[in-house]
């Protein structure tokens, strides 16, 4: 078996997600994305102390469609960040727990 740094990072992020997870308000989103075959690319505290557990997926999250189809509480909001130097992301944030579920921007 050869060393594959990207595969190893995905495996570590997946293991961290499985051991800790995200809040119950965002769990339906994360589990739906996993069931659709999206891979977790990163998991942990994101860019500030105000963030708790953020999970990043390797695909685009159709936030409008998921918002309509999943029973997400009022504490869950759509988050879009179109960074030019610090990356871009789109997904959901829980305003109560400070967790996030992110993917790429289309």
C-alpha positions, 0 to 999 in steps of 0.5 A, a space after each residue: 500500500 502506498 502513502 497517499 497524503 490526501 486519502 490519509 487526511 480524508 480518513 482522519 477527518 472522517 474519523 474525527 467527525 464520527 467520534 465527535 460529530 456536529 450538533 443535532 440541528 445540523 446532523 441531518 445535513 451532514 448525514 444526508 451529504 455522506 449518504 450521497 457519497 460526499 467525502 469529508 475533507 476537514 473537521 474541527 474548529 474552523 477559523 475562529 474561537 466562535 466556531 465549534 465543530 465545522 465539517 467540510 465536504 468535497 462537493 457543492 451543497 445545494 443549500 436552497 434545496 436542502 433547506 426546503 427538503 430537510 426539517 432544519 430549525 430556525 437556528 440554522 442559517 445558510 452561510 456563503 463566503 466568497 473569499 478571494 484569498 482565504 477560500 470559498 465555502 457554502 453551507 449551513 451554520 447553527 446559530 445556537 451551537 456554532 457548528 457548521 456544515 460546508 461545501 464548495 461554492 458552485 
